[in-house]
Amino acid sequence: MTPAPPPSLGSHESPFSNLDGSCVVQLENSCHFTNLSPFTRPGKFCRGYSQGLCSVMALGLKCFRLIQPASCSYLGVLIRPVSEVALKTVSGRLPDCTQHMVYQAVPVCHFASKKAKAKGKGQSQTRVNINTALVEDIISLEEVDEEMKSVIEALKDNFNKTLNIRTSPGSLDHIAVVTADGKLALNQISQISMKSPQLILVNMASFPECTAAAIKAIRESGMNLNPEVEGTLIRVPIPKVTREHREMLVKLAKQNTNKAKDSLRRVRTDAVNKLKKSKGKTSEDTIRLIEKQISQMADDTMAELDRHLAVKTKELLG
């Protein structure tokens, strides 16, 4: 007689899920001693041993029926995606039993994804807001703030006077000229005028000995100017507005911004060094808090410099 094929199993179904009491009885009956080998058939001891073994097997199957729902749920949770696992307690009454089975789904630890970590990095840290009057005897944060703001104003003034698409006489006013008396502004040793939209005149009659130094300063100003000299009169042709000229001005704007950032770093370093001198008189927590405030002010000023550079770059490139 051909044995029946084994029943098909579902995704979470156990091969013993359909066992009941009648199956256990059939198993006990199938283990009769007449099926034993000839060597174990005559003895009562062997017959009793085989019957006891069948009873133990039947008892084991009954126990498995009790734990089968919980084991199926546990295995089902393990093979399901993490997003589908529900953290809840399920209770149910098993057939032919007088007790309830209560089991809990497996708790799963959800780790932070790369997107969540990237989002967390973008979040700003806790800002410090110290009352300047309370730490005035340690360091004047108002003076530090004024020095940092002066860096911004100096950069804005530089942008307005030297970085323009159309070169004007005012663009040459603050060009530094090296003289015997030190560095002087070009408008202090000369008379600057606009002869035509394409030509600027620089008259060095008052300081003729500085003519050569003035020509060198104009050429090295970064404004793409090529002056021509006639005695004490310097002619400065205004270059045409080309794409290369615009890009050169943007490059000069970046250089000036980097110089402003260097000045800002010096202001921050000087303030921190001054703060560290009062370590013996002030607690370390207070020193650390004020230092964080100074760094925060410097970061805000640095961001302001970058904003001015972005606006000027957009203006120059059109």
C-alpha positions in Angstrom: 0.0 0.0 0.0 1.4 3.4 -1.1 1.8 5.8 1.8 -0.1 9.1 1.6 1.9 12.1 0.7 2.8 14.5 3.5 0.4 17.5 3.8 1.6 20.8 2.4 2.7 23.4 4.9 1.8 27.0 4.9 4.3 29.9 5.6 3.9 29.5 9.4 2.2 26.1 9.7 3.8 23.3 11.7 3.8 19.7 10.4 2.1 18.7 13.7 -0.5 21.4 13.7 -3.3 18.9 12.7 -2.5 16.3 15.3 -5.2 15.4 17.8 -5.9 12.8 20.4 -6.9 10.1 17.8 -3.6 10.5 16.0 -1.8 9.8 19.3 -3.9 6.7 19.9 -3.1 5.4 16.4 0.6 6.0 17.1 0.4 4.1 20.3 -1.4 1.2 18.6 1.1 1.1 15.7 3.8 0.6 18.2 2.5 -2.9 19.1 5.1 -5.5 20.0 4.1 -7.7 17.0 6.1 -5.3 14.8 9.2 -5.8 16.7 12.1 -7.9 15.4 12.3 -11.6 16.2 15.0 -11.0 18.8 12.7 -8.8 21.0 9.4 -10.6 20.5 9.6 -13.4 23.1 10.5 -11.3 26.2 7.9 -9.5 28.4 10.6 -7.0 29.2 11.1 -6.0 25.6 7.3 -5.8 25.1 7.0 -3.5 28.1 9.9 -1.4 27.0 8.4 -0.8 23.6 5.0 0.1 25.0 6.7 2.6 27.4 8.6 4.1 24.5 5.5 4.6 22.5 3.8 6.3 25.6 6.7 8.6 25.9 6.5 9.6 22.3 2.8 10.2 22.5 3.3 12.4 25.6 6.0 14.3 23.7 3.6 15.0 20.9 0.9 16.2 23.3 3.5 18.6 24.8 4.5 19.8 21.4 0.8 20.6 20.7 0.8 22.9 23.7 3.9 24.9 22.6 3.2 24.8 18.9 1.2 28.1 18.6 3.9 30.1 20.4 6.7 28.5 18.4 4.9 29.2 15.1 4.4 32.8 16.0 8.1 33.1 17.1 9.3 31.7 13.8 6.9 33.8 11.8 8.3 37.0 13.5 11.8 35.9 12.6 11.2 35.4 8.9 9.0 38.5 8.5 10.5 42.0 7.7 11.2 44.2 10.6 8.6 46.7 9.5 5.9 44.1 9.7 6.6 42.9 13.2 4.0 44.0 15.7 4.9 44.3 19.4 1.7 43.0 21.0 0.5 40.2 23.3 -1.7 37.5 21.8 -3.8 35.1 23.9 -5.9 32.2 22.7 -7.6 29.1 24.0 -6.2 25.8 22.7 -8.7 23.0 21.9 -9.2 20.3 24.6 -7.2 22.3 27.1 -8.3 24.1 30.3 -5.6 26.8 30.2 -4.8 29.9 28.0 -1.5 30.4 26.2 -0.1 33.9 26.3 3.0 34.8 24.3 4.6 38.0 23.1 6.0 38.9 19.7 9.8 39.2 19.6 10.9 42.8 20.4 13.0 44.3 17.6 15.6 47.0 18.0 15.3 49.6 15.2 18.6 51.1 14.3 18.9 54.6 12.8 19.1 54.6 9.0 21.7 56.6 7.0 19.1 59.2 6.1 18.1 59.7 9.7 21.8 60.1 10.7 22.3 62.6 7.9 19.2 64.5 9.0 20.6 64.6 12.6 23.9 66.0 11.4 22.2 68.9 9.7 20.4 70.0 12.9 22.0 73.0 14.7 23.5 72.5 18.2 22.3 74.3 21.3 23.2 78.0 21.1 24.8 79.9 23.9 23.4 83.3 25.0 25.5 84.9 27.7 24.6 88.2 29.3 27.6 90.4 28.5 27.1 92.4 31.7 27.7 89.3 33.9 31.1 88.5 32.3 32.3 92.1 31.7 34.9 91.8 34.5 36.3 88.7 32.6 36.1 89.9 29.0 34.1 92.4 27.0 32.1 90.5 24.6 30.7 93.7 23.2 34.2 94.8 22.1 34.8 91.4 20.5 31.5 91.7 18.6 32.4 95.2 17.4 35.7 93.9 16.1 34.1 91.1 14.2 31.5 93.4 12.7 34.3 95.8 11.6 35.7 92.9 9.5 32.3 92.6 7.7 32.2 96.4 7.1 35.7 96.4 5.7 34.9 93.6 3.2 31.7 95.4 2.1 33.6 98.6 1.6 36.2 96.7 -0.4 33.6 95.2 -2.6 31.8 98.5 -3.3 35.0 100.4 -4.2 37.2 97.9 -6.0 35.0 95.2 -7.4 32.7 96.8 -10.0 31.9 95.8 -13.5 32.6 99.3 -14.7 35.8 100.8 -13.3 35.3 104.2 -11.8 37.7 106.8 -10.4 36.6 105.9 -6.9 37.9 102.3 -7.6 41.5 103.7 -7.6 41.2 105.9 -4.5 42.3 103.3 -1.9 45.0 101.5 -3.8 48.0 101.3 -1.4 51.2 102.8 -2.8 54.5 102.1 -1.1 56.4 105.3 -0.6 59.3 106.5 1.5 56.9 107.5 4.2 55.1 104.1 4.2 51.9 102.9 2.5 49.7 105.7 1.4 46.4 105.7 -0.5 46.6 106.7 -4.2 44.2 109.6 -3.7 46.5 111.1 -1.0 49.4 111.6 -3.4 47.6 112.2 -6.7 44.5 113.7 -8.4 42.3 111.2 -10.0 39.8 112.2 -12.7 37.6 110.6 -15.4 38.5 111.9 -18.9 36.1 109.5 -20.7 34.1 106.4 -20.0 37.1 104.4 -21.3 40.0 106.4 -19.6 41.0 107.5 -16.1 43.7 110.1 -15.5 46.0 110.0 -12.4 48.0 113.2 -12.0 51.2 112.7 -10.0 52.5 116.3 -10.2 52.3 116.8 -6.4 54.5 113.7 -5.7 56.4 113.0 -9.0 58.9 110.7 -7.1 56.0 108.3 -6.4 55.0 107.9 -10.0 56.8 104.6 -10.5 55.4 103.2 -7.3 51.9 104.3 -8.2 52.1 102.6 -11.6 53.2 99.3 -9.9 50.4 99.5 -7.3 47.8 100.1 -10.1 49.0 97.1 -12.0 49.1 94.8 -8.9 45.6 95.9 -7.7 44.0 92.9 -9.3 41.5 95.0 -11.4 43.1 94.0 -14.7 44.4 97.5 -15.3 47.4 98.4 -17.5 48.4 102.0 -16.9 50.5 104.1 -19.3 52.7 107.0 -18.1 53.4 110.4 -19.8 55.7 112.3 -17.5 53.8 112.7 -14.2 50.5 111.8 -15.8 49.3 108.2 -15.6 46.7 107.1 -18.2 44.5 104.1 -17.0 42.4 102.6 -19.9 39.3 100.9 -18.6 39.1 97.3 -19.9 36.1 96.0 -21.8 33.6 93.9 -19.8 34.3 90.4 -20.9 33.6 87.0 -19.4 37.3 86.7 -18.4 37.1 90.1 -16.7 34.1 89.1 -14.7 35.7 85.8 -13.6 38.8 87.7 -12.7 36.8 90.0 -10.5 35.1 87.0 -8.8 38.5 85.5 -8.1 39.6 88.8 -6.5 36.4 88.8 -4.4 37.2 85.4 -3.1 40.7 86.5 -2.2 39.5 89.5 -0.3 36.9 87.3 1.5 39.7 84.9 2.6 41.7 87.8 3.9 38.7 89.0 5.8 38.3 85.5 7.3 41.9 85.5 8.4 41.3 88.8 10.2 38.3 87.3 11.8 40.3 84.3 13.1 42.8 86.7 14.6 40.1 88.5 16.4 38.8 85.2 17.8 42.3 84.0 18.8 43.0 87.2 20.6 39.7 87.0 22.5 40.3 83.4 23.5 43.9 84.1 24.7 42.7 87.0 26.7 40.0 84.8 28.2 42.5 82.1 29.2 44.5 84.6 31.2 41.7 84.7 33.8 41.7 80.9 34.4 42.9 81.2 37.9 40.2 83.6 38.9 37.3 82.0 37.1 35.9 78.5 37.1 36.6 76.2 34.1 32.9 75.8 33.3 32.5 79.6 33.0 35.7 79.8 30.8 34.4 77.0 28.6 31.0 78.7 28.3 32.4 82.1 27.3 34.8 80.4 24.8 31.8 78.7 23.2 30.0 82.0 23.0 33.1 83.6 21.2 33.3 80.7 18.8 29.6 81.0 18.1 30.0 84.7 17.3 32.9 83.9 15.0 30.9 81.3 13.2 28.0 83.7 12.7 30.4 86.3 11.3 32.0 83.8 9.0 28.6 82.9 7.6 27.8 86.6 7.0 31.1 86.9 5.0 30.1 84.0 2.9 26.7 85.5 2.2 28.2 88.8 1.1 30.6 86.8 -1.2 27.7 84.9 -2.7 25.8 88.1 -3.4 28.8 89.8 -5.0 29.6 86.8 -7.1 26.1 86.7 -8.5 26.4 90.5 -9.2 29.7 90.2 -11.0 28.8 87.1 -13.1 25.4 88.7 -14.1 
